[in-house]
Every structure is written in C-alpha cells, then in structure tokens.
Amino acid sequence: MVVLGVGIEPGTPLAHLREAVDVLGIARVDVVATIDTRATEPAVTALAAGRVLRCYPAAALDAVAVPTPSAVVRRLTGTGSVAEAAALLAARELGGGELVVPKQRGRGVTVAVAR
C-alpha cells in the first residue's frame, strides 16, 4: 500500500496538489491521509476520490515521530507534522510504517509518502 500524506492550506486548488504529487514520481496512491480539519477540503476530497481517505486529529499526528517537524505547522495546526505524520500513521495501520519520501513542499501543499 502506498500512502500519500497531505498537508494543505485552505482553498489550495487541486491543480497545485496534483503538481506536488506529480513531482514525487510515484506510480500509484492507494491511501490519502491528512489532518481531520482538512477532511472536507475540496482538493483533498478530489484527489482521494476512488481511494481510501484517512483523517487524524492533531493529537494523534503529534504523537508520531517524524524527521522534519515544523514549528510553523505546530502553531497553525497543533501538530509539528501533517504530511509525514499522516502518511506514517496510515501506513502503520495497514501493516507498514516506512517513510519513503519525506515531506516535499509545493504551492500551498506539503506531501510525503509512506509504505
């Protein structure tokens, strides 16, 4: 299973999220994971269409050790990581838990990949 973790600023267009995913060069995404406050963000729901969408509260994400936490993300969301932590948490639930692509920033988005 390939899990895409997504951190996204409200109102970011789907095109910006797709650009960030395309840069990763991954062939497929099985699960999209993010923070629960972005569960209904249009770009996230569009990208997750036909895939499993996993959403987690900030406290659950904050409990996940990540290589590159962010003080800015913590201030804005209550967790030091959204993309990496969500990807890892979802991958662990599916029997994996290895971060294969650390967070990559795009226009209004951050993405990471775990298996």
JOWO-V517359 format. One record per backbone hydrogen bond with DSSP energy under -1.0 kcal/mol. CO is the residue of the C=O (numbers start at 1). NH is the residue of the N-H. E is the energy in kcal/mol with one decimal. If there is no record, write none. Layout:
CO,NH,E ; CO,NH,E
//
This chain:
2,30,-2.2 ; 2,31,-2.0 ; 3,114,-2.2 ; 4,33,-3.0 ; 5,112,-1.7 ; 7,110,-2.8 ; 9,12,-1.9 ; 13,17,-1.4 ; 14,18,-3.0 ; 15,19,-2.1 ; 16,20,-1.9 ; 17,21,-2.1 ; 18,22,-2.8 ; 19,23,-1.9 ; 22,25,-1.1 ; 30,52,-1.8 ; 31,4,-3.1 ; 32,54,-2.9 ; 33,6,-2.8 ; 34,56,-2.0 ; 35,38,-2.1 ; 36,39,-1.4 ; 38,41,-1.5 ; 41,45,-2.6 ; 42,46,-2.3 ; 43,47,-2.2 ; 44,48,-2.3 ; 48,51,-3.0 ; 52,32,-2.9 ; 54,34,-2.1 ; 56,36,-2.9 ; 57,61,-2.0 ; 58,62,-2.8 ; 61,64,-1.6 ; 70,74,-2.1 ; 71,75,-2.2 ; 72,76,-2.0 ; 73,77,-2.7 ; 74,78,-2.2 ; 80,70,-2.7 ; 82,86,-2.9 ; 83,87,-2.2 ; 84,88,-2.6 ; 85,89,-2.8 ; 86,90,-2.4 ; 87,91,-2.2 ; 88,92,-2.5 ; 89,93,-1.9 ; 90,94,-1.0 ; 91,96,-3.2 ; 92,95,-1.6 ; 98,115,-2.5 ; 101,113,-2.3 ; 104,111,-2.4 ; 106,108,-1.2 ; 108,9,-2.8 ; 109,106,-3.2 ; 110,7,-3.1 ; 111,104,-2.7 ; 112,5,-3.1 ; 113,100,-2.1 ; 113,101,-2.1 ; 114,3,-2.9
//
